[in-house]
Amino acid sequence: MANDINMVVLVGRLTRDPEMRYTSTGLALCRFSLAVNRKKRSGDNWVDEVSFVDVSIWGRQAEALNNYLNKGKQVAVQGELRQSRWEQDGQKRSRIEVVANNVQLLGDPSSQSGGARPAQPSSKPAYNRQPAANSYAQKPQNDYAGPEGFDDDIPF
């Protein structure tokens, strides 16, 4: 018997700001909607076809991402499809959403308006930083002479 595969990878833009909720046990849930475009030929013309996909992400990643996601932000989502079924007013209903395992922020962060920004990296390179006085970090050893120490010219 073959195993089934349920994996989705999407790249799109948020259609609205995310909605953050917590379960009664304190588990974080972040929900947002993603617009994913594709080009489709209609006669002699190419037209955009948009699919709207609901995405949810759970736990600490949901809390962290909620600070950086906002309407229009481009993201890559990797996850799996989940279907919810219920009955409402005698009608059977269902809904499919992507439960994300991983969400990557894409695009230029300086072009986004609003929302929190990640801390800017220090302008001091990491290799010049001094370890803390009580740190167990050891000083790196430079056992080779560098490119000047080679006698041969490498032909590539």
Secondary structure, 3 states (H helix, E strand, C coil): CCCCCCCEEEEEEECCCCEEEECCCCCEEEEEEEEEEEEEEECCEEEEEEEEEEEEEECHHHHHHHCCCCCCCEEEEEEEEEEEEEEECCEEEEEEEEEEEEEEECCCHHHCCCCCCCCCCCCCCHHHCCCCCCCCCCCCCCCCCCHHHCCCCCCC
